[in-house]
Amino acid sequence: MRKIKEFLIEKLILICGLASIFFVGLIFIFLLKEGLAVFKSVSAFAFLGGSKWYPISEPPQLGILPLILGSLVVTVGAAIISIPIGVGCAVYIAEIAPLKIKEVLKAGIELLAAIPSVVLGFIGMITLVPLVKKVFHLPTGLTALSGSIMLAFMAMPTIVSIAEDALYSVPKNYKEGAFALGATHWQTIYRVILPAASRGILAAIMLGIGRVIGETMAVMMITGNAAVIPKSILVPVRTLTATIAAEMGEAVVGSEHYFALFAIGIVLFVISFAINVTADLCLHERI
Amino acid sequence: MANIRVDNLDLWYGSFQALKRVNAVFGEKRITAVIGPSGCGKSTLLRVFNRMNDLVEGVRTTGSVFVDAEDILVPHTNLVRLRKKIGMVFQRPNPFPLSIYENIVFGERIHSRRISRDTLDDIVEASLKSVLLWEELKDKRHMPALRLSLEQKQRLCIARLLAVKPDILLMDEPCSALDPQATAKIEELMRELKNNYTIIIVTHSMQQAARISDETGFMLLGELIEFDKTENIFTRPKDRRTEDYITGRYG
């Protein structure tokens, strides 16, 4: 009796474990099946490298280069803003801040992570967009820059908390060793602690960027959604994610447009997958 | 030159008094061992000398510690200069996760402004030679230091220390992570280093103290019970508690 119970419970847990993989597999198969269909009418090269995205013209032009570049510009902008601030914040929390400030800061960062992206987008629309318009004298404030700034806020909690973990787990005896050789606090941080935590910090950055690339709602609200190849950071852009979200509702099921949106999904999947794997390698590979 | 005189030193961690009225003189160019059971304050005492206790929150001291007639416990002490002069070797070898070469030149990099490649090369060679690692490692200088054996790591930590040209070496149970053979080698190295440096070693092992030190202090519950020539401590201790400890009644 007891044996049967053990057996059943074991199998039940096994099923739970396998279920997640099973569903991921299903999603992936579905994505591939729907997405790859687009390549019957357009070559992979024309799809990825085409500079015109007019999905409902006749015949449809399905080049996603403007969308890829849109995502890239917004992401790079967000990375440039969030990496220095995020890593700096992590160093401050892990190494410098007195205990009380540390707790307040950590709670603040967690709170930032808890703000839904639509709310961030909304706030950005009301405050940031007019500001960008005014500062740079633009016809519209709905630009890649606005998106980058807003997304930097979303990447920061990830970067800060993972980088802080990495810095905190640097063995204390490295720090003692450096101090005992007469190093100042800053010398210790940047010559010993940062290099020792570099892998974890890299992983933090990767995961932060992964979050930015996958983000949809906030960017859709504040980047202007113009599917043209961006020539600067001060023009409206459209990202891969925003394209899917905005157009999936109106695409006719089974049309080339519909398949193209799934293919965009594959591109996004590949990008996030690559980023996550890189982050994972950073975290787990030992020297 | 390089001697340490401790004058009525008291130290508290919060409300716990870890050192009580410690008085001692650590002579130059000799090895002084500090022994005693765990928690007796011997490591704390060592860490007073290079102000490592400053890293712990809530530490208070009264009394004085003179290094070459200069009181190092006063607030405006130049800690960088103090720690250059008084180096420390830790219980667990703690080379930085850098190359062997970079570990050794670490001190030079942080302490001097203009650095030439040649100077660095010379420092690496001289330091590795003085810890007898040069022959073994001269072709592997750019290998990550974390790949060395424990004993090599500890030697490297000593080499890294000698590269900043200290006068005094503090050793906090430097052999406790090593096997007996490696311990013997490090002890041999210490005897060699004694010719040029003042060495203070904290150790769990009475045998080690007896083997290598010229003078020994015995500590118990934060007090320095007895401080004398090593042979006296181990053959005719004056205090009953010292006798009990070295004959194995504490421990």
Interface residues (C-beta under 8 A of the other chain):
Chain A: P171 N173 Y174 K175 E176 G177 A178 F179 A180 L181 G182 A183 T184 Q187 R191 V192 P195 A196 I287
Chain B: N50 M52 L55 L79 V80 R81 L82 R83 K84 G87 M88 F90 R92 N94 P95 F96 P97 L98 F106 G107 R109 I110 H111 P144 L146 C157 R160 L161 V164
